[in-house]
Each structure stands twice: as structure tokens, then as C-alpha cells.
Amino acid sequence: MIKAIAVKLFTSLLVVAGSLLLVFTILYLLPGDPVDSILDPTQATPEMIANLRAQLGTDQPYYVQLFHYFGHMARGDFGESLLTSEPVLPKILDNFPATLSLTLTSAAVSVVVGVLLGVLSAIHRNKPIDIIARIVGLFGISMPTFWSGILLLLVFSIHWGWFPAMGSDGWRTLVLPSITLGLIGAGFIVRMVRNSMLEVINESFIVTLRSKGLTERAVMYRHALRNALIPAVTLMGTLVGEMLAGTVVIETVFARQGIGRIISDALMAKDFPVVQGVIFFTAIIYVAVNLIVDLSYSFIDPRVRRSA
């Protein structure tokens, strides 16, 4: 078990390092000069531009910049914003709680709606509730977040006035963004749980449990659901990463505070240290979540713990 954890930790570090390399290379190859965001091109002299590039280190070759970049990140130094000269890490940490609360509530919406509809859909196969659950799942997967977000705003905020249209103060501002983001995950989980439950229901051990006189409710919810949860847990680990990325759109649509909003503004202004810092921070969170998901298998299914 310890060896398995060590291997997962090592592979997680490789994933984080790979994401750092990829992000740095993409931003390095992007057209445009970050110096243009700081100096006014109509007033800056070539000497001023050259001095600023030397100060920022952007006049160095790619491999030199990459080496310095990895060195700073390894020491926990995320650099400073090109526009405001603020340290990047405190800026991320100040805004992360808003994004974390949005991601967690969205994940809760996905799990509750997805597992409930998935189980009911499998138990009542080809009945009206099965059809409704599959339509909800298809809606969640198919609808772009900006479209469903605007639709919810029009109905529940502008028309009925039940929830605020924008902002990040109070629980009421979380409802519409969480439902918008959570519906995507719910759509995938409905399908995954339904298919897993249908496979488990046909297993021989389910027939044995029924023959021993267990009630149908006990067979379904105590035994079949537990065995069907592993694929859903795996999917949830991936969806948390998708939700973190999805906050860029949601925080913009609902004018919320958060790191998604930060990276959107930084990309528009070519503030590359902020972009790199947010992506690196998000990669660490994503890898940590997937590591926890991998380790949780042994608690859900004893067969995994014995084989580790």
C-alpha cells in the first residue's frame, strides 16, 4: 500500500512539472509582447523597452527563462503581476476561497442530482422516471455553461427575482452559478451510475442476496450501489478539474470574485506571471484531488485494498 502511494505521489509530481512546462512554452510562443501592457507603445523609446525587457528577463533565451521559472516555482515564488507589481500568490490565495466554494457546491449538486437520478433510472428502467433522468443527463452534457447560465439568470433572477444576478456575497449568490456548473457533472454521473447499476444488478451475487431473503431496497442501496460507485468516484475526480476550469466562464457570466476571473483578466492584459501562477496553482489542486480519489478506492472496495 505504501509503495502504491509513493508511486502515485511521484506520478503526480511529474504531472505538475509537465503542466508547468506546457504552460510556460505556450505563453512563450504566443504572439505579442508583455512589455506593451506596461509601457505605452506611442511614448516608450526603444531604450526604455530594452531596459524593461532586461529587467523582466524576457530578452533571455527560452531555456534560460524556463530554468529561472522552474527555480522560482520550486521555492514557492509565483512572481509579481506585470501590471500592478502585486505578488501573485497572495492574490491567488485571496480569491481562491470564492472559487473553492463555487467548485464544492457545484460538485455537491453534481453528486446529489447525478447519483439520485442514476439510481432511480436504473431501478425503473424504461419507465417515465428513467426517460426524465436521461433527458436531464443529456441536457447537462449538451448545454454550454454560458448558455445555461444566461438562461437561469433570465428566469430566476431577472424575471422572478429569486436570486441576485451577480456578485459573490452570501449564499444566495452561489445558487445559480452552482446549478449551472453542477449540471454538467450531473449529466455525466447520471449516465455513469445508471450503466454501472445495470451491470451490477445482473451480477450473480445480487441474485444470491435476493435468494437469501434481503429486501429489494437493501440489495439495491446497500450492495449494488456501493459496487457501482467506483466508476462514479473516478469520474468525479476528473469533473472537479473540469469545474475548476469552468469557473472562468461562470465567474465572468455571474460577475463573481475568484481565480477564474483573475486568469480571464490577466489573459486579456497579457499579464503572464498571473496566468502562469493561476494555472500552476490549479494544476496542484487538480492533481491533489485525483490523488485523493485514487486513495479512496481502497476504502470503497476492499478488493482494491487487498490488491495494492
N, C-alpha and C positions, 0 to 999 in steps of 0.2 A: 504493500500500500504506500509506504514512504517513497519507494523507488518510482511508483507511478506519479505521485505528487511532484517529485523532483523533475521528472521528465516534462510534466505539464508546465511547471514553472519556467523551465528552460525554453520550451517552445513558445511560451507566452512572451518571454523577453525578446526572442527572435522576431515575433510578430510586431512588437512595439518598435524595435530597431528598423525593421523593414518599412513600417509606416512612416517613420521619421525620414528615411532615405527617399521614399517615394514622394512625400510632400515637398521636401526641400528641392528635389530635382524638378518637379512640375512647376513650382513657383519660380525657380531659377530660369526655366525655359520660357515662361510666359512673356509675351511682348510687353513693352512699357518699362519705364524706369521709376522706381520708388522715389527717387530724388525729385521728380516732377510734382509729387504730392506735398513736398516740404517747401521747395523754392518756387517762386513764381517764374515760369519759363520766359515771360516777357521782360523781366527785370534782372534775372540772375545772369551774371557773367560766366564765361567758360571756366574762369579760375575758381569762382565760388562753387560751381557744380563739381569740379575736380576735387576741391578740398573736402566737400561734403561726402563724396563717394569714398575718398580715402578714410574719412572719419568713420563711416559706416562699414567699411571693408568690402563694399560691393565692387571695387576695382580689382579685387584679387581673383585669381583663377578659381574655377569651380571646386577643385579638390581642396584648396586652402580654406575656402568658405565653409565647405562641408565639414572639414576637420574641426574648425573653430565652433561650428554649430553643434556638433555632437559633444564637444568638450563642455560647452556651456550647459547643454541639456542634462548631461551626466551629473553636473554639480547642482542641478535644480534651478539654474539661471535661465529664465524664459526670455530674457532681454527686455527692451523697452519699446513702447509704441513710437513709431516714427513721427506721428502727428502731435501727440500730447506729451511725449517723453515719460509717461507713466510706466512703472514696472508692469509687465504683462501678467505675471502670476497672481498678484493681489487683485487685479482687475477681473481675472477669471474666477477666483475664489469668491469675490463679492457677488458675482452674478450667477454662480453655479447653483446655489440653493433654489432659485426660481426655476431653473431648468430641471433640477432634480425632482422637485415637487411635481412639475408637469409630467415628467417621464414616469414617475412612480404611480401617479393617479391614472395615467393613460394605460400603464401595464395592468393596473387593477381592473380597469374597465375591460381590457382585452381578456384577462383570465376569467373574470366572473361571467361575462357575456359568452365568451368562446366555449368554456368548459360546460356551462349550463346548457347552451343550445346544442353543443356537440353530443352530449349525453342523451338529451331528450330526442334529438334527431335519430340517434342510433337505436334507442329503445322503441321509438314509434316510427320505424322505417316505413317510407311510402305513405304515411298518413299526413294530414294537413300540417301538423306541427313540424314534421320533417321538411315539408316544402317551404314553410316560413323560415326555418332555420337556414336552409340552403340559400334562400333569397337574401337573407341578412348577410350571410357569409360572402355571397357574390357581390353584394353592394359594397361591403367593406373593402374587398380586394380591388374592385374595379374603379371606385371613385377617387380621383386625385384629391389630396388633402386640401389644397387651396379651394377647390370647388365645393366640397362638403362643408368646409369651414365657413365659406361665404353663405352657403345655403342655411346653415344653422344660425348664423348671425342675423340673416334677414327674417327668419321665422321667430326665433326665441328671444332676440334682443331688440330688433327694430320694430317688428310687428306686435309682439305680445309684451315686450319689455321685462321679461322674467330675469334676464341676466345681463351684466354690463357688456358693452360691445368691445371694450379694450381696457388695458391696464393689468396690473399684477398684484393688487392689494385685496386681500380677503379671499375666502374660499369660493365665493360666487364667481370670481373672475376665472377660476380654474375649470368650471363645469364644461363650458362649450369647447375650450381647447382640448381638454382631456377626452371628451367624447369623440371629437374629430380625429385625434391621433390614435385613440384606443380602438376605433372601428376597424382600422387596418389590421391590427394584430388579431382582433376578434374574428375577422373573416378567415384568416389562415388557421386559427386554433379550432374554429368550428369544424372545418374540413378534416384537420388532423385528428381531433378527438373522435369524430364520427367514424372515420375509416379505421382507426385503431380499435375502437369499441366493437365494431362489426367483426373485425378479425378475432378479437379475444372472445367474443360471445360464442364463436364456433369452435373454440378450443375444447379438447376433451376434459380438461379439469373443471370447466364450467358445467359440463354435463354431470360430472361426478358430484359436484357440490349440490346440484339440484336434486340428484338421486338420494342425497343424504338428508333431504327434507328442509334445506335452507330456504328462506323466503326469497322471492324474486328480487325484492329490494336489497336484501343483504348480499345476494350474489352479484348484483349489478354495481352497487355503490361501494361495497367493502372489498370485493375481489376483482371484478372486471375493470372498474375504473382505475384502480391502483396500477394494474398492469398496462393500461392504455395511456398512463400519464407520461411515461418516459419520452416518447416522441414529442409530446406537447411541451415538456420542460426543455428539451433540446431546442425546439423552435422558439421558445420564449427567450432563451439566451440570445439568439440571433435577432429577435424582434426588438430587444432593448437597444441594441446598437442602431437598428433602423429608426427607432423612436428618437434617439439622441440626434441622429442626422435630420429627422423630420422636424425637430424643433426650429430649424432655420426658417422653414415656411410658416409654421404655426405661430411662432413669436412675431413674425412680420405681419401676418394677417390680423392677429389679435393685439398688436402693438404691446407685447409683453416684454418685460425685462428678462434677460437670460443670455447664455453664451451663444445661442443660435443667432440672436440679434446682433451680438458683438461681431461674429465672424461675417455676417452679411454686410455690416457697415464697413468692416476692415477690408473686405474684398473690393468693395466699391472705391475705397480710398487707396488701394494698393499698400495697405499697412501690413506688410508681410510678417513681421515678428508676431503680431497679434494673431494672424491666420495660422502660422506655424504652431504657436503656443496652444491655441484652442484645439487644433486637430490632434496635437500630441497628447493633451490632457484627455480628450475624448477617447483616443485610442487606448490609453491606460485604463479608463473606466470600462470600455468595451471588453478588453482582454480580461480584466478582473471579474466581470460578470460571467463571462464564458467559463472561466476557471472555476468559479463557484458552482455553476451549472454542472460542469463535469464531475466535480466532487460530490454533488448532491445525488448522483445516480446511486452511489453505494448505500445511501440512506433510504432511497425509494425502493430499490430492488436488491435484496440480499445476495442474489446470484452475481451481481456486478462486484460486490464487496469481496466475495469468496474468490473470484477470478482475478482480482487486482494483485 
